Amino acid sequence: MNNLIVKNSQTLTSNDIENLAKRFGGKSNDYIEIVNTQKNKQTINKYALLKEIDNALKSLSN
């Protein structure tokens, strides 16, 4: 039992979501979006079409 492995979970419990809702504006919003920006960038860069769309959106906003 001394060799227990601890793994960081990326799953939010309902309690976690409740606390986030209270911290970031309450429940007046329809939903809270939590994103992993690093993972999103990796996904965008992995697929040529997504990368092309991302580049086009960036050029439109500039």
C-alpha positions in Angstrom: 0.0 0.0 0.0 3.0 2.3 0.3 3.4 2.5 -3.5 0.1 4.3 -4.3 0.2 6.2 -7.6 -1.4 9.6 -7.7 -2.7 10.8 -11.0 -3.9 14.3 -11.7 -7.5 14.1 -12.9 -8.8 16.4 -15.6 -12.4 15.6 -14.8 -14.4 18.3 -13.0 -16.9 17.2 -10.4 -20.2 19.0 -10.1 -18.7 20.6 -7.0 -15.8 22.0 -9.0 -18.2 23.4 -11.6 -20.4 25.0 -8.8 -17.3 26.7 -7.3 -16.2 28.0 -10.7 -19.7 29.3 -11.4 -19.6 31.2 -8.1 -16.1 32.5 -8.7 -16.6 33.7 -12.3 -20.0 35.4 -12.4 -22.5 33.2 -10.8 -25.1 31.1 -12.5 -26.6 33.9 -14.6 -24.7 32.6 -17.6 -26.0 29.6 -19.6 -22.7 27.7 -19.4 -19.1 28.0 -18.4 -16.5 27.0 -21.0 -13.2 25.6 -19.7 -10.5 25.1 -22.3 -7.1 23.8 -22.4 -5.4 26.3 -24.8 -2.2 24.3 -25.2 -4.1 21.2 -26.2 -6.3 23.3 -28.6 -3.2 24.8 -30.3 -1.7 21.3 -30.7 -4.9 20.1 -32.3 -5.1 23.1 -34.6 -1.5 22.7 -35.7 -2.0 18.9 -36.2 -4.7 19.3 -38.9 -3.9 21.4 -42.0 -7.5 22.5 -42.5 -7.9 23.7 -38.9 -4.6 25.5 -39.1 -5.7 27.2 -42.3 -9.0 28.3 -40.8 -7.2 29.5 -37.7 -4.8 31.6 -39.7 -7.6 33.1 -41.8 -9.5 34.1 -38.6 -6.4 35.6 -37.2 -5.8 37.7 -40.3 -9.4 38.9 -40.3 -9.1 40.1 -36.7 -5.9 42.0 -37.4 
